[in-house]
Amino acid sequence: MNTSRRKFLTSISMLAAVTTFPIPAFAFGSTKKLKIVLVGTGVRGISFWGKRLVEQYSDILEFVGLCDINPGRLAYAKKYIGVNCPTFLNFGEMISQTKPDLVIVTTKDSTHHEFIIKGLDMGCDVLTEKPLTTDERKCQDIIDAERRSDKSLIVGFNYRWSPYTTKIKELLAKNTIGMLTSVDFHWYLNTYHGASYFRRWHGLRQAGGTLWVHKATHHFDLLNWWINSDPNEVFAYGDLEYYGSNGPFRGDNCRTCPHKSECDYYWDITTNQHMMDLYVANEKYDGYIRDNCLFRKEINIYDKMSAQVKYKNNVVLNYSLTTYSPFEGWRVAFNGKEGRIEAWLDIPYQKDATVNQAEMHAIEMDQSGKDEMQLEPIIVHKLWKEYDTVRVNMEKGGHGGGDKRLHDKIFRNPAIDDPYGRAAGVRDGAMSILIGIAARKSIESGQPIRIAELTDLEPRVTRI
């Protein structure tokens, strides 16, 4: 039993269909536990890819190293995750000394490529948080690294694994509305979650690639997967007109700001001991401020975004992302030659429920698995017929139940066949970020951007 678990992704059929080229497998070939290292000890790394793995999978894996540029965060991460492994400030030293089977990358987006490439080159399989990277040059470097390696790369796209998004995939795969022709997809970030990106390093284009890449990679990956085609061409608009220098006032950070009483966005980080211990206590090492002013002038990303994407199979996508909505949620509509599918989550007007917007993100990120299952509707409307409502049983926590299902597939049940093709490899990661990269370039040039011009990946009519 341990042998099949340790081989982990010997059933790499879950990735063979979606990476740049056929890959051998994560074949570790030992009855011992899977040896894992983590680089990047921010909140996502130490919780979802750290503490949760220890709590749920310690019988089949073990952490043999943690790495970060900040020694204070490293010390806190080791305690928080609950491991007794060595810590490192130098990634190469960690790999050389610990000889891991798997590297998990959860660093700043702009540095993902460094650790992905070095991990592959040093003989490790790699799992990276989304986005894959932040520009087309780094993307090509990652593609080249996996090609020359006999190891493999997974991108941690969790939204695919939610029961709700999976049901949409099932309906489309069954040709429920006939040949798909166009899609409308709109994502709304509320003034709690949306604003948080502008407080953090994500507000700097050079760190996160803008929300076209950091956030929208989730959405574009879902769309590529649903549409079952690669994107071909992108035209976009975007601007920064709400956050950043548009604000009425600004301060050094929320803790010391003289405008606390008049700023609607004042966030008191001192009420969150976890954030205080992880970030504030360790500012002295690298200067990173977690409760930065979201009206600081250095912010250089977009806060409103709209794009039109033409897919290789001729489907047209209309997409938008709003970062200062009164509510958090999303809508999608699929138009086919035989009907229409409409789906949405967390739109407060769609059901008789009061939603606490301040708590929504915390619920979504919760990994406890204790939230109750609830039914959410999908509307299927065939031409010349009355519409039908398909109800999907799902939970809200852990990104709609996607987090735990992703982990189980990777670590617990890699051999179980997945008819929906939810596992994501380097090609999936590349195609999702290339839409966002093309959107940035389109805004700057005023011209449509062809995906094939960004890397040597040629868009496919049908994703295989």
C-alpha positions as CSV (number, residue, x, y, z in Angstrom):
1,M,0.0,0.0,0.0
2,N,2.8,2.4,0.9
3,T,4.6,1.7,-2.3
4,S,1.7,2.8,-4.5
5,R,1.2,5.9,-2.3
6,R,4.9,6.7,-2.5
7,K,4.9,6.5,-6.2
8,F,2.4,9.2,-5.7
9,L,1.7,10.1,-9.3
10,T,2.7,6.9,-11.0
11,S,-0.7,7.2,-12.5
12,I,0.6,10.4,-14.1
13,S,-2.2,10.0,-16.7
14,M,-3.6,12.8,-14.6
15,L,-0.9,15.0,-16.0
16,A,0.3,13.3,-19.2
17,A,-2.7,14.8,-21.1
18,V,-2.1,18.3,-20.0
19,T,1.6,19.0,-19.8
20,T,3.8,20.3,-22.7
21,F,4.8,16.8,-23.7
22,P,4.3,13.2,-22.4
23,I,5.9,12.8,-19.0
24,P,7.2,9.8,-17.1
25,A,5.6,10.1,-13.7
26,F,6.4,11.3,-10.2
27,A,7.9,7.8,-9.6
28,F,9.7,8.0,-6.3
29,G,10.0,4.2,-6.0
30,S,10.4,3.8,-2.3
31,T,8.3,2.5,0.6
32,K,9.4,5.4,2.7
33,K,7.3,8.6,3.1
34,L,7.3,11.2,0.4
35,K,10.0,13.8,1.3
36,I,8.8,17.3,0.8
37,V,10.4,20.7,1.1
38,L,8.5,24.1,1.0
39,V,10.0,27.3,-0.2
40,G,8.1,30.5,0.7
41,T,6.6,30.7,4.2
42,G,3.8,33.2,3.7
43,V,0.3,32.6,4.9
44,R,-0.8,30.3,2.0
45,G,2.4,28.3,2.1
46,I,2.3,27.5,5.8
47,S,-1.4,26.8,6.0
48,F,-2.7,25.1,2.9
49,W,0.6,23.6,1.7
50,G,2.1,23.2,5.2
51,K,-0.1,22.7,8.3
52,R,-2.9,21.0,6.3
53,L,-0.6,18.5,4.8
54,V,0.9,17.6,8.2
55,E,-2.5,17.3,9.7
56,Q,-4.0,15.2,6.9
57,Y,-1.2,13.2,5.3
58,S,1.6,12.6,7.9
59,D,1.2,8.9,7.3
60,I,2.5,9.2,3.8
61,L,4.6,12.3,3.6
62,E,7.1,14.3,5.7
63,F,8.6,17.7,5.5
64,V,12.4,17.6,5.4
65,G,13.1,21.3,4.9
66,L,11.6,24.8,4.9
67,C,13.1,27.8,3.1
68,D,12.5,31.5,3.1
69,I,14.6,34.7,2.8
70,N,13.1,35.9,6.2
71,P,14.6,34.0,9.2
72,G,11.8,35.2,11.5
73,R,9.1,33.9,9.3
74,L,11.0,30.6,8.9
75,A,11.1,30.1,12.7
76,Y,7.4,30.9,13.0
77,A,6.5,28.7,10.1
78,K,8.3,25.7,11.6
79,K,6.3,26.1,14.8
80,Y,3.0,26.8,13.1
81,I,3.2,23.9,10.6
82,G,4.2,21.6,13.4
83,V,7.4,20.1,12.0
84,N,10.9,19.4,13.3
85,C,12.8,19.7,10.0
86,P,15.8,22.0,9.3
87,T,15.2,25.5,7.9
88,F,17.3,27.2,5.2
89,L,17.8,30.7,3.8
90,N,19.4,29.3,0.7
91,F,17.3,27.1,-1.6
92,G,20.1,25.3,-3.3
93,E,21.6,24.3,0.0
94,M,18.2,22.9,1.1
95,I,17.9,20.8,-2.0
96,S,21.5,19.5,-1.8
97,Q,21.2,18.6,1.9
98,T,17.7,17.2,2.1
99,K,17.4,15.5,-1.3
100,P,13.6,15.9,-1.4
101,D,11.2,14.0,-3.7
102,L,8.9,17.1,-4.1
103,V,9.5,20.8,-4.0
104,I,6.4,23.0,-3.2
105,V,6.8,26.6,-4.3
106,T,4.8,29.3,-2.6
107,T,7.0,32.3,-2.9
108,K,6.2,35.7,-4.4
109,D,4.8,35.2,-7.9
110,S,7.7,36.9,-9.6
111,T,10.2,34.4,-8.1
112,H,8.3,31.2,-8.8
113,H,10.3,30.5,-12.0
114,E,13.6,30.6,-10.0
115,F,12.6,27.7,-7.7
116,I,10.6,25.8,-10.3
117,I,13.6,25.7,-12.7
118,K,16.2,25.1,-10.0
119,G,14.1,22.3,-8.5
120,L,13.7,20.6,-11.8
121,D,17.3,21.0,-12.7
122,M,18.4,19.5,-9.3
123,G,16.3,16.4,-9.9
124,C,13.1,17.1,-8.0
125,D,9.5,17.0,-9.0
126,V,7.9,20.4,-8.4
127,L,4.4,21.6,-7.3
128,T,3.8,25.3,-7.6
129,E,1.0,27.6,-6.4
130,K,-0.7,29.6,-9.1
131,P,0.2,31.6,-11.0
132,L,2.9,29.7,-12.8
133,T,4.9,32.9,-13.3
134,T,4.4,36.5,-14.2
135,D,5.7,37.1,-17.8
136,E,6.2,35.3,-21.0
137,R,10.0,35.1,-20.8
138,K,9.9,33.3,-17.4
139,C,7.1,31.1,-18.7
140,Q,9.3,30.0,-21.6
141,D,12.2,29.3,-19.3
142,I,9.9,27.0,-17.2
143,I,8.7,25.2,-20.3
144,D,12.3,24.6,-21.4
145,A,13.3,23.4,-17.9
146,E,10.6,20.8,-17.8
147,R,11.5,19.6,-21.3
148,R,15.1,19.0,-20.4
149,S,14.2,17.4,-17.1
150,D,13.0,13.9,-16.4
151,K,10.9,15.3,-13.6
152,S,7.5,16.9,-13.7
153,L,5.6,20.1,-12.6
154,I,2.1,20.4,-11.2
155,V,0.3,23.8,-10.9
156,G,-2.1,23.9,-7.9
157,F,-5.3,25.0,-9.5
158,N,-7.9,24.2,-6.8
159,Y,-11.0,25.8,-8.3
160,R,-11.3,22.9,-10.8
161,W,-11.9,20.6,-7.9
162,S,-15.0,22.3,-6.5
163,P,-18.1,20.2,-7.0
164,Y,-19.9,23.2,-8.5
165,T,-17.3,24.0,-11.2
166,T,-17.0,20.3,-11.9
167,K,-20.7,20.0,-12.5
168,I,-20.5,22.8,-15.1
169,K,-17.7,20.9,-16.8
170,E,-19.8,17.8,-16.8
171,L,-22.8,19.6,-18.4
172,L,-20.6,21.1,-21.1
173,A,-18.8,17.8,-21.8
174,K,-22.2,16.1,-22.3
175,N,-22.9,18.6,-25.0
176,T,-26.0,19.8,-23.0
177,I,-26.3,23.0,-25.0
178,G,-24.8,21.8,-28.2
179,M,-21.8,23.4,-29.8
180,L,-20.4,26.1,-27.5
181,T,-20.2,29.5,-29.2
182,S,-19.6,32.2,-26.5
183,V,-19.0,32.7,-22.8
184,D,-19.6,35.6,-20.4
185,F,-17.6,35.5,-17.2
186,H,-17.6,38.3,-14.5
187,W,-15.8,38.1,-11.2
188,Y,-16.5,40.6,-8.4
189,L,-14.0,41.1,-5.5
190,N,-15.6,42.9,-2.6
191,T,-14.1,45.8,-0.6
192,Y,-12.6,43.4,2.0
193,H,-10.9,40.8,-0.2
194,G,-10.3,43.0,-3.2
195,A,-8.7,45.7,-1.2
196,S,-6.3,43.2,0.4
197,Y,-4.4,42.7,-2.8
198,F,-3.6,46.4,-2.9
199,R,-2.2,46.3,0.7
200,R,0.2,43.5,-0.1
201,W,3.0,42.9,-2.6
202,H,0.4,42.0,-5.1
203,G,-0.2,45.7,-5.6
204,L,3.1,46.0,-7.4
205,R,3.2,44.8,-11.0
206,Q,6.9,43.7,-10.7
207,A,6.0,41.4,-7.9
208,G,2.6,39.8,-8.9
209,G,2.3,40.5,-12.6
210,T,-1.0,42.5,-11.9
211,L,-4.3,40.8,-11.0
212,W,-4.5,39.9,-14.7
213,V,-2.0,37.2,-13.7
214,H,-2.2,36.6,-9.9
215,K,-6.0,36.5,-9.5
216,A,-7.3,36.0,-13.1
217,T,-5.1,32.9,-13.6
218,H,-7.7,31.1,-11.6
219,H,-10.5,32.3,-13.8
220,F,-8.7,31.7,-17.1
221,D,-7.7,28.2,-16.1
222,L,-11.4,27.4,-15.3
223,L,-12.4,28.9,-18.6
224,N,-9.8,27.1,-20.7
225,W,-10.8,23.8,-18.9
226,W,-14.6,24.4,-19.4
227,I,-14.2,25.6,-23.1
228,N,-11.8,22.7,-23.8
229,S,-9.6,24.8,-26.1
230,D,-6.6,27.0,-25.8
231,P,-6.9,30.8,-26.2
232,N,-5.8,32.2,-29.5
233,E,-6.1,36.0,-29.3
234,V,-6.7,38.6,-26.6
235,F,-7.9,42.3,-26.6
236,A,-8.2,44.1,-23.3
237,Y,-8.9,47.3,-21.4
238,G,-7.8,48.2,-17.9
239,D,-7.1,51.1,-15.6
240,L,-6.2,52.1,-12.0
241,E,-8.8,54.6,-10.9
242,Y,-9.9,53.6,-7.4
243,Y,-6.9,52.5,-5.3
244,G,-3.3,53.8,-5.4
245,S,-2.8,57.5,-5.9
246,N,-6.5,57.9,-6.5
247,G,-7.2,57.7,-2.7
248,P,-8.2,60.8,-0.8
249,F,-5.3,60.3,1.7
250,R,-2.6,57.9,2.6
251,G,-0.3,56.9,5.4
252,D,2.8,54.6,5.9
253,N,0.6,51.7,7.0
254,C,-2.7,51.1,8.8
255,R,-1.1,50.8,12.3
256,T,0.5,54.3,12.2
257,C,-1.9,56.1,9.8
258,P,-3.3,59.4,11.1
259,H,-6.5,58.8,9.0
260,K,-7.8,55.7,10.9
261,S,-11.0,57.3,11.9
262,E,-12.0,58.5,8.5
263,C,-10.7,55.7,6.2
264,D,-13.3,53.1,5.3
265,Y,-10.4,50.7,4.5
266,Y,-8.6,50.9,7.9
267,W,-7.6,47.4,8.8
268,D,-6.3,46.7,12.4
269,I,-3.8,43.9,11.9
270,T,-3.1,44.0,15.7
271,T,-6.4,42.2,16.3
272,N,-5.0,39.1,14.4
273,Q,-2.3,37.4,16.4
274,H,-1.4,35.0,13.5
275,M,-0.7,37.9,11.2
276,M,1.2,39.8,13.9
277,D,3.4,36.8,14.6
278,L,4.0,35.9,10.9
279,Y,4.4,39.3,9.4
280,V,4.7,42.3,11.8
281,A,7.1,40.5,14.2
282,N,9.4,39.9,11.2
283,E,9.3,43.2,9.3
284,K,12.8,43.9,10.6
285,Y,14.3,41.2,8.4
286,D,13.1,42.2,5.0
287,G,10.9,45.3,5.4
288,Y,7.7,43.6,4.1
289,I,4.7,45.5,5.5
290,R,1.5,43.4,5.5
291,D,-0.9,46.2,6.4
292,N,0.4,48.7,3.8
293,C,-1.7,51.6,2.7
294,L,-3.8,50.7,-0.3
295,F,-3.6,54.3,-1.5
296,R,0.2,54.4,-1.6
297,K,1.5,56.0,-4.8
298,E,3.7,53.0,-5.8
299,I,0.8,50.8,-6.6
300,N,1.0,50.2,-10.4
301,I,-1.6,47.4,-11.2
302,Y,-5.1,47.7,-12.6
303,D,-8.2,47.8,-10.5
304,K,-10.7,47.4,-13.3
305,M,-10.2,44.9,-16.1
306,S,-12.1,43.8,-19.1
307,A,-11.0,41.4,-22.0
308,Q,-12.3,39.7,-25.0
309,V,-10.6,36.4,-25.8
310,K,-11.0,34.4,-28.9
311,Y,-10.3,30.7,-28.5
312,K,-8.7,28.4,-31.1
313,N,-12.1,26.6,-31.4
314,N,-13.7,29.9,-32.3
315,V,-15.5,30.4,-28.9
316,V,-15.5,34.0,-27.8
317,L,-15.1,35.0,-24.2
318,N,-16.2,38.3,-22.6
319,Y,-14.4,38.6,-19.2
320,S,-14.3,41.3,-16.5
321,L,-12.8,41.6,-13.0
322,T,-13.9,44.3,-10.5
323,T,-11.8,44.8,-7.4
324,Y,-14.1,47.2,-5.4
325,S,-17.6,45.6,-5.6
326,P,-20.0,45.8,-2.7
327,F,-20.2,42.0,-2.8
328,E,-18.0,39.1,-3.6
329,G,-19.1,36.5,-6.2
330,W,-19.1,35.6,-9.8
331,R,-21.4,34.9,-12.8
332,V,-20.8,32.8,-15.9
333,A,-23.1,32.1,-18.9
334,F,-22.4,29.7,-21.7
335,N,-24.2,30.1,-25.1
336,G,-24.5,27.1,-27.3
337,K,-26.3,26.3,-30.5
338,E,-28.9,24.4,-28.6
339,G,-29.3,26.5,-25.4
340,R,-27.6,28.3,-22.5
341,I,-26.1,27.5,-19.1
342,E,-26.1,30.1,-16.4
343,A,-24.2,29.7,-13.1
344,W,-23.2,31.9,-10.2
345,L,-21.9,31.8,-6.7
346,D,-22.4,34.3,-3.8
347,I,-24.5,36.8,-5.6
348,P,-26.6,38.1,-2.7
349,Y,-29.6,39.1,-4.8
350,Q,-30.0,35.5,-6.2
351,K,-31.2,34.0,-3.0
352,D,-32.9,35.1,0.2
353,A,-29.8,35.3,2.4
354,T,-27.8,37.9,4.2
355,V,-24.1,37.6,3.4
356,N,-21.5,39.0,5.8
357,Q,-19.0,40.4,3.2
358,A,-16.3,40.8,5.9
359,E,-16.3,37.1,6.7
360,M,-16.6,35.7,3.2
361,H,-13.0,35.4,2.4
362,A,-12.2,33.8,5.8
363,I,-14.8,31.2,5.1
364,E,-13.5,30.5,1.6
365,M,-10.0,30.0,2.9
366,D,-11.0,27.8,5.9
367,Q,-9.4,24.4,5.8
368,S,-11.3,22.8,8.7
369,G,-13.9,21.1,6.5
370,K,-16.5,21.7,9.1
371,D,-18.8,23.9,7.1
372,E,-22.2,22.5,6.1
373,M,-23.0,21.3,2.6
374,Q,-25.5,23.4,0.7
375,L,-27.3,23.3,-2.6
376,E,-26.3,25.8,-5.3
377,P,-28.2,26.1,-8.6
378,I,-27.1,25.9,-12.2
379,I,-29.7,26.9,-14.9
380,V,-29.9,24.9,-18.1
381,H,-32.1,26.4,-20.7
382,K,-32.6,24.5,-24.0
383,L,-34.0,26.3,-27.1
384,W,-37.8,26.1,-27.3
385,K,-38.1,24.6,-23.9
386,E,-38.6,25.7,-20.3
387,Y,-35.4,26.0,-18.2
388,D,-34.2,23.3,-15.8
389,T,-32.5,23.9,-12.5
390,V,-29.6,21.6,-11.6
391,R,-28.7,21.7,-7.9
392,V,-25.2,21.0,-6.7
393,N,-24.3,19.9,-3.2
394,M,-21.2,21.7,-2.1
395,E,-19.4,23.4,0.8
396,K,-18.0,27.0,1.0
397,G,-14.8,26.4,2.9
398,G,-11.5,25.5,1.2
399,H,-12.4,27.3,-2.1
400,G,-15.7,25.6,-2.5
401,G,-14.4,22.2,-1.4
402,G,-11.7,22.3,-4.1
403,D,-8.7,22.5,-1.7
404,K,-9.2,19.1,0.0
405,R,-10.2,17.4,-3.2
406,L,-7.0,18.6,-4.9
407,H,-4.9,17.4,-2.0
408,D,-6.6,14.0,-1.9
409,K,-6.0,13.5,-5.6
410,I,-2.3,14.4,-5.4
411,F,-1.3,12.8,-2.2
412,R,-3.9,10.1,-1.3
413,N,-5.6,8.8,-4.5
414,P,-3.4,9.5,-7.5
415,A,-4.3,6.2,-9.1
416,I,-8.1,6.9,-9.3
417,D,-9.1,7.9,-12.8
418,D,-10.6,11.4,-13.2
419,P,-13.0,11.7,-16.1
420,Y,-13.0,15.5,-15.8
421,G,-9.2,16.0,-16.3
422,R,-8.8,18.3,-13.4
423,A,-5.1,17.8,-12.8
424,A,-3.1,20.7,-14.1
425,G,0.4,20.7,-15.6
426,V,2.8,23.2,-17.1
427,R,0.7,23.7,-20.3
428,D,-2.4,24.6,-18.2
429,G,-0.4,27.0,-16.0
430,A,1.1,28.6,-19.1
431,M,-2.1,29.1,-21.0
432,S,-3.9,30.6,-18.0
433,I,-1.2,33.2,-17.4
434,L,-0.6,33.9,-21.1
435,I,-4.2,35.3,-21.3
436,G,-3.4,37.8,-18.5
437,I,0.0,38.6,-20.0
438,A,-1.6,39.2,-23.4
439,A,-4.2,41.4,-21.7
440,R,-1.5,43.6,-20.2
441,K,0.3,43.9,-23.5
442,S,-3.0,44.7,-25.3
443,I,-3.8,47.5,-22.9
444,E,-0.3,49.0,-23.4
445,S,-0.3,48.7,-27.2
446,G,-4.0,49.2,-28.0
447,Q,-3.8,46.1,-30.2
448,P,-5.0,42.5,-30.0
449,I,-2.2,40.0,-28.9
450,R,-1.8,36.6,-30.3
451,I,-1.0,33.9,-27.7
452,A,1.3,32.0,-30.1
453,E,3.6,35.1,-30.2
454,L,4.4,34.9,-26.5
455,T,6.0,31.4,-26.2
456,D,6.6,28.5,-28.4
457,L,3.4,26.8,-27.3
458,E,1.0,26.6,-30.2
459,P,-2.6,26.9,-29.2
460,R,-4.7,23.8,-29.8
461,V,-8.3,23.6,-31.0
462,T,-9.1,20.9,-28.5
463,R,-7.2,20.5,-25.2
464,I,-5.8,17.0,-24.9
